[in-house]
Each structure stands twice: as structure tokens, then as C-alpha cells.
């Protein structure tokens, strides 16, 4: 069966040298486009491809998820009703898996837009209205990294990473508004309305029990909270300036030095690789992938159960995994998580049983911290980059810089296998 693919009009500059080799050969576009074993043949611990055929690009809408092209996806989120959306990073789009199993664009255009302007001949691509709504289909995103659901109606918050904004998608109208961030990157606006604040590569989001929105402000090396009050007040809840912060555990979260990003230029560009993903524990604690410290940190919520609303003296930092060193490594399986070596961890997510899963990005692996023993173990990946293993044990499969993790309602783990341009499922 033949299918004509559209010409790709935009080929973005790749941000890591390894990406030059990240284009995998396309799988056959016949049948369901899948080469993995039937679901009935998979056993607990096996891995299979769930979306993407490995081709790096954008082939339009309406193709089955296993036959669709992705372009360095970063995030996957399941709504309460099971609807899935993909943050398709280098396609500058949020894509939804329809009830028929095909992919459609929710937000985004073929070209990146907003700030900085990458299409100077077309001014409409250069700015997003800061005080008005715009239909999602007309919005030019620039490398979205993550989404977080706002209630149960299909609305969601969006980390528009290279737009330096947090945006909100209203499912009833299909329109997007800017919640925080301006027309340039920066760190400003604490204790005032989020609409007047500046962000610097916001990479990850988490919605708190009281409706507050936590934002990993990556290049600012901080986590900030947008309160659910009328003015949506923004404050810093974790991270400090280099001149005043400390690397030590046990200090209030606003005194700790985080290293969510790097100041080194990547492939000659001043854009960092995405880092600093966050999630929430069942007790309200904030979990931070301290990516360039190569560790995972925890911020206690204090007696009120909400990080950012109680006594800052109660909201103290501890290390959950890794040694928080200047360089990473790959070691420690079977031992205490705090003695293990990680390499630029990014995605962090809790399983239904309370175990914490970590996308150990530069180790090309996913690791699990046992909720009882606090020991760490690799559950997917071999430590060697590549693509292999569908239909067999995930620990024998190869991944290539996985960034995002999520679980569905059945407890299955989904791995955003970023540089393989696929999303893979680990059967529970």
C-alpha cells in the first residue's frame, strides 16, 4: 500500500549532535503499520511501540498512530477519559490521538513562531497575543514540551518552551490564551500577576490539589507556582540565585541551588536541551528532575499539603536518587537510589503502586525506585542508544534519549522515546 507523504517545508536546526543520526527507517505503511507482537502475546515487562513509525517529520493528520511520523516528541498525557495528547517538540505541535486511533493537530502550524521570530517575512508568525485568545489551529508554537490537564473537560495547560510562556487551551472553544510569560525570556514578576511575569524556557507543569500550577522555569533554575486566585499570583517555590543558594539537602526549597539547565551552547546555539521535569507525589510533595546535577530532588509540602502555600521552613529539600554531582554516570542498580549514578534525568512519574519512575535520559534507560526499599533498578533500556526490542523484555530493548513518562489508567507505562521518534509502551 502506497501513501504519498507531503514535502517537509521546514527542517529545523537540530539541537544535539546525536540528532543528526536520529532518523530511523520507516516501517512498512501497510496493515496497521506495526511490527510488534500482538497485544495478546505480550507479557508483563515487555515493550512495544505505541505511536510513531520512526520517521522524523510531520506527515499531516488522519494517519493511524503506528503509521504516523513524529519529530522528537517530549511528552504524552492521558486525560481522565483516556484521551491522549502528544507534545511533538520538533513539529511545534500538540497532537491528539482520536477515538479512531489516528493523530490530529490540536495546536500548531508547520512553522515555529512567536518569540523569537523565525519567519521574518511573515509578521503574523512573530507574536502571540498576550491579552487575547487565538484558535489553536492558528497558533504558531515553538517547541512545546509538556501539557497538564485542567479538569475533566479536555482543557489543558501547555509549556510552550521556546515561546517562554505557559498557555491554556480551552476545549470548549478550541482557543489558546497566555497565562504567564512575555515576548522575551527572563526571570521577573514574582509576587505579582503571572500575566506580567517573564519565564525562561518553561519545560514542565504539574497541577496541585488546590488548583495551583507548578512550572519548571528551566533556564531560571527555579520552580514557580501560579496560584488559583483571581490575579494568578506567581511565586518561586524552589530554587535560588547562584550567589545565595546552596547545594545542601535539608534547607528550605527557596534556598537550594537547582541545575535544571546548562549554560553551555549546544550545537553552536544558545538553546539548552530541555530539562527539569516535575511531578507531584500523593502527599503533595514536589519531585524535581535536577537534570544537570544528575539527580532527583523532593520538596516536602509542609503541614498544609501544598507546596508554596505554607511555612517555607517546612518545605525542605532532600535527594531521592543520584548523588547530585557535576557529572553523571550509570551505576547502582539493586542498591540505594541515593547512591546510584544518573545522567541528565528528565521525566519523573509515579506508578499506581507508589514507585517513582525516572527517564534517565542520557543513559538511554528508565529506572524505578521501589516505594518500600528505596532501591533503584533499570526497567527499560540497556544503557546503549539505539532502537530494538519490541515484543520482548524492556530491559533488553534499546532506547534513544527518552524524555517523557506517563501511566494510563491500567497502570501501563508509556515512554516517550524521543530520538527514536516513537512512544513506547511497557506492559504491566
N, C-alpha and C positions, 0 to 999 in steps of 0.2 A: 504494500500500500504506500503510495507516494503522497507527500504533502508539501506544498510549496511554502517555504519559510520566508518571511519578509526580510528585506535587507536591513541591517542594523545601521541606522543613520548616525548613531552616537557611540563611539568607543572610548570610554573614559580612561584617563590615566590610572594605571594600577598603582596601589599604594604600598605593596610589598614586593620585593624582587621575586619571591616564590610564586606570586600570582602570574608571572609570565608563563608559568608551566602548569597553570591550574585548569586549563580547558581539557576536560575529559572527552573521549569519543562518545558520540551519541549512541544510545541504544536503538535497536530497530523500532521504527514507528509503526508497527503493525500490532494487531490484537490490543492488549491493554498496555503495551509498551514496557512490560515488566519482565525481568529475567529471574526474579527471586522465586523461591519456593512458594507454593500455595499456602495461605494462612493456616490451613488445617495441618500442614506438615511442620510448622514452626513450633519450637518448644521454648519454654521459659529460658531466657538468657540469649536467645537467638536475635539476630539483627536482620533487618530488611529495609530496602528503600521505600519510603512513603510518598515522596514527591521529588520531581526533577529527574531528567534522564541523563544528567551530567553535562549537558551542553551549556556553556556560559553565554548567556544572552537573553533576549526577550523575543518570544515568538508570537506575541499577541495574546488574545483571550480565547476562551472556549475550548482549549485542549485539555484532555484528561491530565490529572496531576502527575501521573507517572510518565507522561509524554511531554510535559511542559519544560521549557527552559527556565532556569533561574540564573541569577548573576550575583554570586557571593551573598547569599541570604544570611541574615544575622539573627532573626527572631521568629518565633512561632508562638501563637497564643490561641487557646481554646476558650470560647465564650461559654457561659453556663449552659447554653442549649447545644453545645458541641460544635458550633461554627468555628472554623479555623481561619486565622489570618496570618500572612507571612510578611515580615519586613524584608523586602527584597532589596538589599542595600545598594548594590551597584546598578540595579534597574530603576532606582529612585522611585519606588512604588510600594504601596501596601496592596497586597493581593489576597483575595478571599477564595477559599475552596467552597464551591457551591454544593447544593444538595445532590447534584448530579455527579459530583466529583471532578468538575472542571475548575480551572482558575480564571478569575476575573479581576480586573483592576478596580479597587475602591478609591484610591488616591494616587495621583501621579501622572506624569506625562513622559514621553520618550526622552526628553532632555531634562537635566538637572536645572534648578532655578532658585530664585530668591537670592540669598546672600552667600558667597559673592556671586555676582552676575557672570554666568558662563556663556551667555548668548548676547553679547553687547549690541548686536544689530537688532535685537528684539527687546525693547524695554519692558514688555509685559512679563518677561521671564525673570526680571531682576528683583521684584519686590512682592511680598505677601502683605495684604492689608493688615495692619496691626489692630484696627478697631472695627473691622467689618468681617462678614462671613464670605467665604468663597466656595463654590461647589468643588467637592473633592476631585472630580474628574478634570477640573480646570487648573488645579494647583500643581505647580512645579516643586517637587520635593528635591532635597539634596542629601542623599544617603540616610534614609531613616533606619534606625537601629532597633527600636522596640516599641511595643504597644501594651497598654494596660486597660482592662475593661472598666467602664464606668457604669455600674449597674447591670441590668439584665436585658436591656432593650437593643443591644448591639452597638451602643455608643462606646467610644474608647478614647483614651489619651495616647498621644504619639510623641515619641522622642525623635524630633526632626534634627538629627545630629549635626550635619553640616549647615543647616539653616540656623543653628544656635537658638532653637525655640522648642518649647513644649506646646503642642497644639491639641485641639479637641475636635473629634469627629462626632457629629450628631446624626445618629442613624435615621431619625425620622425625616430630616431634611436633606441628608447627604452633604451637608456643608461643614466646612472646617473653620475654626476660629483660633486665634493665637491666645494662649493662656499666659505664657511667660516668654521673655526674650525680645531682643530688638533687632535692628538691621545690621548689627555687627556683634562680634563676640566680645565677651568681657566678664568681669565679676563685679556686679553692682546691684544695689536695690534692696539689700537685706533690711527687714523690719518695715518695708513698705509694700505696696501692692505689686503682685507678681507681674502685672502688665507693664510696669515701669522698670523691671529688673533686666539685667543682662546675664546671659548664660554663655558658656564656652564649651561647645561640643557636648550637650546633654546626651548621655548614652543609654540610660536605663531608668525604669519607672516602677514604682510599687504603690498600690492604693492601701491606705491604712483603714483600720476598723472604724474610725470616726469620719472617714471621707477625705482625710488629708492625703496629699500626693507627694511622695518622696521622689526626688530627682537626683540621679548621679550626674553632677556637673563636672564632667571628666577633666577638662583642661584646667578647671579651677581647683581640682583635687579636693572636692567637697561633696557632701550630700546635703541637699537643701529640701525644705518642706514647704509646700504650698498649702496653707490652711484652708479649711472648708468654710471660712467666714465670708462675709459679703465682699470684702476687698481682696480676698485671696492673698493674704499676707504671706510673704516669703521670708524664710529664715534659714540659717545654716544649722544643721543638727549634727554634722560630723565633719571633721577636717579643720585644719588651721593653716595659717600662713607659715611659710618656712622659717621665718625669723622668730616665731613664737611657739611653734609646735614641738612635739616630742614623739619619738618612735615607741615609747614605752607603753606596755599594757597597763590597765588599771586606772588610767586617767580619764577624766570626763571626755566625751567624744569630741567636743569642740576644741580640745587641746591636742588631739592626736594628728600626726603627720600622715596623710594618705598619699599614695603614689598611684593614682588611677591612670596616669598618662605618662608619656615620655616627652622630653623637650628636644630629643634628637630628631633631625629631619629623616623622613623615610622616603627612599627613592627620590631624593632631591626635593621633596615637597615639605611644607610646614604642617601638613595634616598628620595627626597622630593615628596609629591604629586604634580602633575602638577598644575601650577597656572600662573596668569599674562597674560591672553589673551588680545589681542589688536584688534582694528578695526579703520577705518577712517570714519569721518563724511563727509558730502557732501562738506563742505568748506575746507577740508583738515586737520581738527583738528584730533589729535591723541587721541583715547579713550583707557584707560588702566584699566583693572580689577586689582586693587591693592588688591590682594586676601587676604593677611594676615593682611591688615589694614581694611578689610571688607568694602571696599568702591570702587567707580568707579571714576577715575580722567579724566580730559580733559587737553590737551596741545594745546594752541592756535597756529595756523600755522604762525602767523605774516602776514605782508603785502604781501609777495610773495606767500602765499597759500600752501607752502610746509614745513612741519616740518623738521628742520635740515639743511635748506639751507639759512635761512635769519638771521636777527639780533636776537641773543639769548635773548636779553632783551624783545623782543616782544613775545617770545614763553613761555608764563607763564602758570602756573598750577592752576586749580580750581577743586572743587569737584562737581560731578554731582549727586551722590547717596551715601547714607551711611554717617556715622559720622566719619569714619577713626579712629576707636578705637582699643584698644588692643584685644578686644573680640567681637564676633558677636552676632547677635540675629535675631529675626523675628518679625518685627513690622512696622507700618507706612503706611499700605495700605490706600489710599484715601487722604493722606496728602503729603506735600512736600517731594520730593525724598531725599533731603539733610538731612531730619530729620528721615528718615527710618533706620531700622536696617537690615543689610545683614549678611550672614555667608559664608565666603570664596567664593565670586563670582568669576566666571571664564569666560565663554563665554559671549561676548558682540557683538551685531549686530544691525544694523539699518534696520527698515522696510521701505518699499517704501514710507510710509506716513511721514517718518522722526522720528518716535518713536524709542527710544532705548530700546532694549530687553536685559535682563541680566539673565544668568544662575546662579541663586542663589544656588550654588551647595550644600552646607551643610544644606540649608533649603529645599532641595528636591523640588524646585519650579522654575518657570520662572516668571520674573516680567517685567513690561513695564513702561517706563517713557513717559508720554504724551508730545509731542513736543510743545504744546501751554501752558498748565498749569504747566508743570514740576512736576506734581504729579505722584505717583507711585501706581501700582496696580498689584496684582498677576493674571496672565493669565493662568497658568498651575501649577498643584501640590497643595497639601494640607498642606505642611509642615511636613508631616509624611512619612517616607520612605516606599516604597512598590511598587507593580505593580497592577494597576487596572484602570478601567475607559474607556477602548477602546469602541468607539461608542457613547460616551456621552460627556458632557461638560468637557473641560480640567481642569477647576477649581475644579472638583470633583475627578479627576484622581490622582493616586499616582505615583510619580517618585522616582528614587533612585540615588542620586548624579548626576544630569545631568551636563555635562561639555560643550558641544558644541552647537552652534546655527547657523542656516543659513536660508536664504529665497530662494525660487525658483522664476522663472520669473512671476508666477501668484500671488505672494505675500503670499503664504502659508509658515508657519513657521515650520522648522524641528528641533526637539530637540534630541540631542544625549544623550539618557537615559543610561548613562554609566554602572552603576552597575545593570541595568536590561538587559544588553547585547542586546539592541534594539535601533533603531532610530524610533522616533515617529513624526507624522505629526499633526500639529494644523491647521485645515481648516479655511481659512479666508473668 
